[in-house]
Amino acid sequence: MEKRIHAKKRFGQNFLTDEAILEEIAESAQLTEEDVVLEIGPGTGALTTRLAARAKRVVAVEIDGSLREQLGQTLSACSTGMNPNALQTADGTMHIGNVAVLFTDILKTDLAALRAEYNEGKAFKVVANLPYYISTPVIMKLLQDAVPPLSCTVMVQKELAERMCAAPGGKEYGTLSVAVQYYATPESVCEVPPHAFRPQPKVTSAVVRLVPLETPPVRVKNPDFFFRVVEASFAHRRKTLVNSLGSDPSLALSKERISAALQDGLHLPADIRAERLTILQFAALSDLLR
């Protein structure tokens, strides 16, 4: 039956089939019998069964309703709970053993409502296989939630993983690096080669584990302005920071003011580029410019 499942390009689907890597992802999530897992993109359920065996409960969110039958078969075959057969509620949610599968778009999902219904309002641990085109918005939605996850173990394209983990000074370091590291500590878990998937993607993937911070590593007077400064700073990577920020009409900052903040306030050269600044320096710069 699984051979009849065809990946859909519009959903960016590539089904992970490598048993060793599936096991490594499940292990890296560091689950206990008390954890409730939010799995994003269960696909055909190969990873879901491993999560369900380790956790108290799994809440899986899948956008592709055509996978309902395959998921039902996979989970029923592996279920050791009181409910080994698929039961469907009025809203279309499928319940099998300790797994609930919701067929909806995670970007349109009310995370607070999900926590209230399935985890007494408490934080989930998240495990996700994210298509490239929605990776960043999903990760930021999770990290910026009022009750962020206890951890996020996510599989994304290798390039994106490198950007999330990047330190200042390299070409991978940019807006996403600062944004993710403002909210969480990223840790690289493993690379996933194309042959581990069906169908094989054209790029290598990687697994990253994010542990949200209780408080950001820096304090800023205005977080919204801080992120606007960071985004504008990296908008033109080849330009100096003065030119990048000075050419952004939404900030309305003169180059003289930016140069003074860098040189007098932070004791940095006026011709410095964005990739040289740490998060601490971006925070100080945004406060000076604000």
N, C-alpha and C positions, 0 to 999 in steps of 0.2 A: 504493500500500500504506500509506503514512504516514497517509492520510486516515482509515483504519480504526482508528487508534490513538485510544482514548478515555482522557482523563485521569481518574484515580481520586481522588475526594475524600478517601478514607481515607488516602491517601498524600500529600495536599496537592500534587498534581501540576499544574504549569503549564509547558508545554514552550516554551522560549525559541526563537524562530524568526527574530529580527532579525539579519541577517548582519553588520551593522556592529557591533552590540553583542557578538555572539559573538566577533568578531575582537578587539574591545577587551579583553574578558575574557582571552582567550588571550594577548594582548600584555602585559597588566598582571601576569600570573603570572611574567613574566621568566624564561622557561625557557631552558635550554641543552641541547645534545645529550648532556650527561652526567647530566641530571636524570631521576629516576624520579618520576612524578606519581601521587598518589593522588587519583582523581576520585570524589567522592561525589555520587550522583544523576545518572548520565549521561543518563537519559531515553531519547531516541531516537538519541543519539549525535552530535548536531549540533556540540557543543563538543568531544567526545572526539576527533573526526577532526583538529581543529585542534591539540589538545594533542599527539596522536600525531605530527603532522608536525614538531613543535618539540622534543620530548623523546626521550630514549633509550627510555623505556618508560612506559606508562600502565596503572595498576591501577585499574579502575573497579569501584565497589561499588554495586549497584543492588538495591533491595528488591523491586521488581516483576518477578517472573519472567515475566509475560506479555509483557514487552518484549524477550524473548530474540530472537525472529525479526526484529523491526525493527532491533535493534542489530546483529545479524549481517549484515543487508543493508546497512545504512549503513556499517559498518566494512569489509566486504568490498569495497564499491564504491570506497572511498577508500584501501585498503591498498596500500602500495608495498613491503611487506616480503616475506620469503621465504615467508610463510604467508598468502596472501590469502584463503583459505577458512577458515570457522569450524571449529575442532576443539574437541571437548568432552571434558574429563577426567572421571574417575570421580566426582569430587565435584560435578560440574555446572558447573565453571568453563569459560568459553568463551575460547579463544585465537584471535586474528586479528591477523596481522602482529605489531606490537610492543605490542598491547593484550591485557590479560587482564581479563575481566569476571566478577566474582563476584556471584552472586545471593543476597544476604544482607542483614541489618540491620547498618548501620555501628555502632550502639550496642551490638551484641552481638559485634562483631568484635574479635579479639585483634590489636591493632596491632603488638605485638612479633613475633608469628608472621608477620604480613603482611610486615613489614620483613625478617625473616630469609629468607623464601621468595623475595621479589622484589627486594630491594635490599641484600643482604649485611648486613642489620642496620642499615643507615644510614638517616638521616632522609629522608622524602619531602618533596616540595613538594605542597601540597594545593590542589585547585581544587574548589569545591563549589557546587551550587545547592540550597540548603536550604529545605525547607518550614518555615513559621513554628513549627509545634508542636514541632519537634525541633532548631531552630537553636541555642538556648542549650546544651542538653546535649551536642550534637555538638561545638560550638566549645570548650567547657570540657574535654571528653574529649581533644581534640587538644592543647590548650595544657597540660594537666596530665599528659600522657603522659611516661614516663621519658625518651623520646627525642622531644622535640617536633619538629614539622615545621620545615623551613627557612623556609617561609612558608605562609600560608593565604590564598588568594584566594577569598572566599566571597560569594555572592549571597543576600541576605536581604531581608526587608521593610525599607523605608526607616526606619521607626520604630526598629527594632532596630539598624540601622547607626548611626543618630544616637546611640543610647544607648551603643554601644561606643566611639564617638569623642568623647563629651561631656567637656567640662572642668567643673571645679567651678563652681557658681553658677547653672546653668541647670536647667530642669525635666527635661531628658533625663538629667542626671547622676544615677547611682544605683548600686545593687549591681553590676549588670553592667559599668558603666563601670570601677569600681574593680577588679573581678575580671579583666577582660580586660587592663587597663593594668598590672596587677601582673605579668602574664605576657608581654605583648607590646606592641609599638607599632602602633596602628591608623592606617590611612591610607584616606581616602575616595577611591574610584576614579571612580565614575560612578553616576548614577541610571538606572533602567530603567523606562520607562513601561509601563502595562498592555498597550498595543497591541503590545508586543514579544513577547507570549506567546500561545500557543494552548492552552487557552482563556484569555481575558483575565481576570486577577485583578481584584479590586475595589480593590486598593491598589498604590501605587508601590513598586518594589523598588530596591535599591541594592547596589553591589559595594564591598566593603571588603577591603583587603589587610592582613593581620596578620603582623608579623615578630616571632617570639618572641625575648625577651631572654635573654642568657646568664645573667644574674642579675637577680632582682627589683629594682625601683627603690628599694625600702626593705628594711631588715632588721627582722624581728619575732621576738620570743622564741618565740612560739607561733603559727604560721600558721593552724591550725584556729581558735583563739580570735580571731585577727584577723578572719577572715572571718565568724565568728559575730557579732562586734561590728558589722561593716559591714552585715550583713544586718539585724540588729535595729535599727540606726540608721535605715535607710530603710523599715522596716516600716510606719511611720506618718509619712508625709512632712510632714503639717501640724503634727505635734507637735514640740516642742523635742527636742534630742538627749537631754537629761536625762530627759524623760518617756518617750521611745521606749526607751531602754536600761533605764530603771528599771522599766518595765512588762513586760520580758521575763523570764519565770520561769526560763528555762534559764540566764540569766546570773547571777541572784541578786545583783544589785548595788543598793545603796541609792542614792537620788537624791543624798544628801549626798556620797557618795564620788565619784559621777560629776561633780557640780558642782565639787568640789574639784580633780579631775583636770583639768577644762577650765580653770578659772580660775587655779589655782596652778601646775599643771604645764605648760599650753599657753598661758596668758595669753589665753584666749578667753572671751567672755561666756557666762554660764550659760544664756542663752536662745537660743543659736545652734542652727540646724537642720543636719541631716546634709549637705545639698547644698552647704554652705559649706566643708566640710573637704576638704583635699587628701589624696591617698594618704599622704603623709608624716605629716600630722596624725592620720590614722586609725591609722597604725602606732604613733605615739607614744602615742596615747590607749589603744590596746589593751595596750601594754606597761605603762602606768601602772595600768590597771585589773586586769591579770593579777597 
